[in-house]
Amino acid sequence: MAKMTTQYQCQQCATTLNKWAGQCPECKGWNCIEEIRPVTTSHANRGNWTEHKTTTDVVTLNDVPDNVTARFSSQIDELDRVLGGGMVHGSVVLLGGDPGIGKSTILLQCLTLVSQQLDTLYVTGEESLQQVNLRAKRLGLPRDKLQLLSSTCVEEIIAHAINLKPTVIVIDSIQTVYTDSLQSAPGSISQIRESTAVLVRLAKQHNIAIFLVGHVTKEGQLAGPRVLEHMVDTVLYFEGDSSTRYRVIRAVKNRFGAVNEIGIFAMTDEGLKTVSNPSAIFLSTHEKPVAGSIIMVSREGTRPILVEIQSLVTESHLGNPRRISVGLEANRLAMLLAVLQRHGGIPLYDQDVFINAVGGVRISETGADLAVILAILSSYRDKPVSNRLLVFGEVGLSGEIRPVPNGEERLKEASKHGFETAIIPAANKPRKDIYKNMKLISVSHLEDTLDVF
């Protein structure tokens, strides 16, 4: 006879326990253990794997049909770019971001535009239908064809979806949705995981594209179980400060396209608008050259973007000088300062060093190393640098200047914006002199760069 086994789970770290406890033994959280759905075990069938009836056949990879993934546009160019060329039928996209960053706004814009051609369904669990209507009216969006549903029960949502057969569904947000099969409160780990699993099955079985809005924690990670990111097809993060105008959507996982692709938007009175020339928003317009400012070309996905790196070096009156980096990795800044002291002969052990990437952009590639070093040196020597100078390159621990991917595309972007001089790695120098209006200075070691600078 099958035996019903009761299990308990921590709502903070998802640790499974056989009995209730006041404190989780893993994360040490208090009053976070809740009972989960009983697991049925059968001693008679345990280990009888050979008697299991198979419902699928094993095929070779060559026998799988080469079907091209069918896509349709979201009617927002930058969102299509991040998704890999458009939305995919049957895909599940998880969009996370801070409160007030614009998650609901951009999805409402997307659905109102798509609804003019396809059937859509917007499920709101946090706001009332009147609030959604007022936002759409304020943004001047078409409201005649978008279907709205105010519900948090996943079974009710699925029943309406099967009846309406929409092409796209937005769930705002997944933390408010619950399933009747569990007794835990909405927003708990078990509810989020089970509700997402049911919605994923709906998307795959009925070929519906689903957007899930997710909250983030204070650390900037998606709230809920980590397995949630593995269940969906695409994970997007909405980045930016709600007090500033510009927003960035970054893809960190995409089964239907490239990762680390970004879409750039500007928040206006009419909602989020795409930025056609993203390089312009990351460059400061100085009337004359200033010390500590260097322009570099960052590679974000398939697109090169000009970014201004600013540095401030000032004498420190602390026993431990400060090393603060905004938009760049702090550990890499400490490494570059050590390389500058060892191979450039410039000690900064008594100086506070501040680094900032203008515009709130986050740079994770190593192509900004040389620009960071020259920006620090420019501020330390109080030596202004020309606004028409471009720098990119990776700096190794031995002081060598290493090449970066897609060097010619970076130079083309700089040439298009009228830059006159570029300091680049020697391995990135084009074999043919195709940039007549730009002087290319190739360097292979940090000492050569300091001599030129």
N, C-alpha and C positions, 0 to 999 in steps of 0.2 A: 504494500500500500504506500502511496506517495506520502511523504512527510513534509508538512509546512514548516519552514524555518524562518523565524523572525530575525531580521537584521536591522542594524541602526547605522546611520551615516552622519558624519560631521558636515554641517552646512557651510563650513569655511574652507576646508581642505579636501573634502570628499572621501575621507578615510572611512572604511567600512568596519564596523564592530559587531560582535556577536551578542553583546549586551549593552544596556544603556549605562552611560557614565556622565557625571557632572562636568568633567573636563576631558577634552580630546587629548589622547596621549601623543599625538603628532604635532599639532599646531598650538597646543596648550590653551585653546579657547574654552571659555566657560559657557555652559547652557546652549551649546550649539549642536548637540546630538539629537537626532530625530529618527523616528521609526520609518523605514521604507517598505515598499511592497514586498510581501513574503515571497521567498524563492521556493519553488516546488522541486524536491529531489526525489528520485526513485532509485532504491537500492537494486531493484530487479534489472533495470536497464543500464545501470552504471557499468561502463566499460564495453558494452555490446556495440561497438562502432561499426563492425562489419555487417551488422544486420540493419543498419540505417538505410532507408530508402532514398536514393538520389533522385533529384528532380532536374538537374542540369547536366549537360555533357561537357567533357573536356575537349577543347579545340586548340589547334596550333595558332600562333600569332598571325601567320600568313592567311589563315582562313577567316579572320575578322574583317568584315567589310570596311572599306575606306570611305566612310560617310563623312562629308564635310560638315562641321558644326554649323547649324543654322543660327544666324544672329539677326537681331533687329535693333534699330537705333533707339536710344533713350531720349532722343531729340535734344541732348545736351552734349556738345562735342567733347568737352574735357572729361565728362563722366564716361563717355564711350571709349576714350583713350585709356583711362584707368582700367576699365573692364576688359580691355584687349580687343576693341573693335565694335563693341555693342553688347547688348544683353543676349543671353543664350536661353532657349526654351528648356525648362526643366532644371535650371540652375538655382542655387541658393546662395545669396550674397549677404554677408554680415557686415553692417556698417556701424562702427563705434566712434565715440568722440565725447568730449566734455559737454556738460549741459549748456545750452545756448549757443553752441558752435555753428548750428545750421543743418543738423541731420534731417529733421522733419521738414525743413524748408526746401531743401534740394530734392527730397523724394516727392514732396507734394508738387513741386514744379515739374518733375519728371513724369509723374502719373497724369497730371492734367494735360500735358502735351501728348503723351502716348495715347490717352483715352480718346483723342480725336480720330484715331485710326484703329485702335484695338480695344478690347474690353479689359478694364482694370478694376481693382478693388483695393481700397485704402481702409485698413483695419486700425482703428485708434483705440488704444487701451488706457492712455494717460490723459487725453484731452476729450472734451465733448465734441459732438458734431458741430455745434455752433462755433466753437473755437476754431476748428479746422476751416469752416466756411468763412469766418471773419479774416483769417490769414490769407486764404485764397483771394478774397475780395480786395484786401489791402495790397496784395502783390499784383493785382490785375490779371489773374490767371483765368482761363476758360473753365467754367464750372458746370457746363450743361451735360457732360457725359461721364464725369467721374462718379463712380459708385462708392459710397461710404458705409462703413459698418462699425458700430461702437460695441465691442465685445471683448472679453478676456478669456472666454472658455474656448479651448482649442477644438473641442468636438463641435461646438456651434460654428466656429469659423470654417472648419472643414465641410460641414453640411452646406453652408452658403456657397463655398467655393465650388463644390461639386454641382450645385444647382445652377450657379451663374456661369461657370466655365470661363473665368477670366484668363487673360494671357499673362498678366502681371499682378502680384499681390504684394502689398507692403504691410508688415506687422510692426506697429509702433506702440510699445516696444516689446521685446521678447521677455523682459523681466516682469511684465504685468500679466503674461499669459499663464494659464494653469490648465491642468487636465484633471478630470474627475476620477481618474484611476488612482491618484495619489492623494494622501491626506495632508501633506505638508502645505505650507503657505506659499502663495505666488512669490516668485523671486528667489526661492530656495534652489539649491544646486540640483536636487532631484527633479523639481518641477521644470526648471530651465532645460535640463538635459532631456527629459522625456517629451516635453512639448516640442523641442527642436527636432527630435527624432521623428515625431509624428508629422511635422510639417515637411521634413525632408522627404519622407515617403510620399506625401501628397504631391510634392513637386516632381518627383521622378515618375510616379505612376500616371499623373494627368498632364505631364509636360507643361507645368506652370513655372514661370520665373518668380521667385520669392525674394523680397528684400526684408531682412530682419534688422531692426534698430537695436543696438546694444549699448548699455551704459558702461562707463569705465570707472576704475578705481582711482584713488588718489595717486597711485603710482603710474597711471596712464594706461594700464592694462584692462582688457575687457573683463567686466565683472561676470562671475559665474565660473563654472568648471572649465579647466583648460581644454578638456575634450571637445568643448563646443566649437573651437576653431578647426578641429579635425573633421567635424561632421559636415561642415558647409563646404561649398566649392570655392568661394572667394571671400577674403577678409580685407576690408577697407578701413583705414583709420582717417578720421577727420582731424587735421592738425591746425593749429593757429590759436591766437589769443582772441577771445570774444570782444576785447576792447579795441582791436585793430580791424582794419578793413579787409585784409586778405585772408583767404582760407586755402588750405592744401589738402587734397585727398590722396592718400598714398596706399597702394596695393602691397600688402605684405604676403598674401597668398592668393594665387589665381590658377586654377586648373585649366582655364581656357585662354590664358595669355601670359604675358611677362609680368614678373613681380618687380617691385621697386619703381613702378611707373607712377607718375604723379599727375594730378589735375589741379590747376590753379584757378581760383575763383575770387571775385571781389564782391563783398556784401554791399548792396545798394538798397534804395527804397523799394525797388521792384524785385527784390530777392537776390539770389546769387547769380552773377554774370560771369561768363568765361573770360579769361584774360588771354587775348590773342598774342601779345608780346610779353611773355613772362620775364624776360631778361630786364626789361625796363623797370620793373617794380623792385628789383633787388639791387639797383644801382642808385647811389646818392648823387645828386646834381650839385657838385661843389663848383663855386664860381672860379676858384683857383686851386691848384694842387695843395693837398694837406698831408701832414706827416701821419704815418700809421695806416694808410688806406691803400689797399692793393686789390686789383680786379683779377678774378680767376674764372675759369669756365668749368662748371660742375656738370657731370653727366647724370641725369635723372631719367632712368629708363631708356627710352629711345630718343631723348631730346637733350641737347646741350643748352645750358642756362648760364648766363653771366651773373656772377655773384660778387658783391663787394665784401672783402674781409677787412675789418677794422681792428686795430690793436692800440692799446694804451699801456705804455711802460713807464712806471713812476717809482721813485725811491720809496722803499718800504721802511717803516719804523717799527715793524713787528719782528719778533724772533723767528717766526715762520712766515715768509713772504707768501702772499696770496697768488693762486693760479686759477683764474676763473675763465671758463669757456662757455659761450652761449652759441648753440647751433653746431658746435664741433665737439669731438670726443675729448674729454678732459685728460684721460690717460695719455692720449697721443700728443697733447700739448706739452705735458711733462717730458715725454720722450724727445720731442723736437727741441725743447730748451736744452736738454742734455747734449744733443747732437750739435747744436749751435755753440755751446761752450767747448765741447771737445774738439770739433773740427773747424770751428770758425774763430776760436780764441776770444769769444765774447761772453764773459761771466755775467750772469743775471741772478746770482744767488741772493743779492740784496735789493732786488727790484720786484715790485708787484706787477704782474702781467695779466692783462685782461684782453680777451679775444671775443669778437662778435661777428656773426654772419648777418648782414643787413637784411631786413625784411622778414625775419623770423624763420627763414629756411633752415632746415636741418641737413647738414652735409655729413655723410657717412663714408665717402670714398677717400682714398689716400691721395688723390690728385691735388688736394688743397695744401699738402705739406709745404711745398716751396713758397706758396703765397703767404702762408702763416709765418714762416721764418722771415721773409722779406718785410712783411708788415710789422713784425716785432722789431726788426732792425731799423726800419724807417722811423718808428716811434722812439726808439732808444737813442738814435742819433739826432732826432728832431729834423729829419731830412725829408722834405716833401717829395712825392713821387708823381710823375706825370699821369694825368687822367687817361691818357691814350696808351698806357702800358698794360700788357696782359701777361699773367704768369700762371703756369700750371706745371705739375710734376710731383712725383713721389720721392721722398728723401729716406734713404736707408740708414741703418745704424752706423755704418762705416763712412757716411758722408756722401755716398754716391747718389746721383740723381737718376732715378729709374723712370722708364717710360710709363705712360698711362694708356688705357684703351681708347680707341677712336680719337686719336690726336688730330687727324685732318678735319674731322667734323667740328672739333672745338675751334680750330683755326678759321674755318669757314664762318662759324657763328661770330667770331671776333671781327673778321674782315667785314662782315655784313653791317656791323655797328660802328665801323670807322676807326678801329684801333690801328695805331701806327707801328708799335713795337711789341714783340712777344718774346719772353724768355721761356724756353721750352727745353725738355730733355733732348739730348743729342739723338737718341734713338727715335724720337718722334718727328725729327726734321724731315720734310718731304724731299723725295729724291729730285724732283723738278721744282724749279723756282716758279710756282704758280701764283704766289701772292706778291704782285708787283708793288702794291701800295703799303705793304707791311714788312718791316724789318724783322727778320727772325734771328734770335740769338740763341744758339744751342749750347748747353752746358752739360757736363758729365760728372762734375763733383761740386760740392758745396763751396770749396775754395774758389773755383772758377766763377761761381755765381756772385760771391761777395766782391770779387775783383771787378766784375761788370757793373754791379750795383753801386 
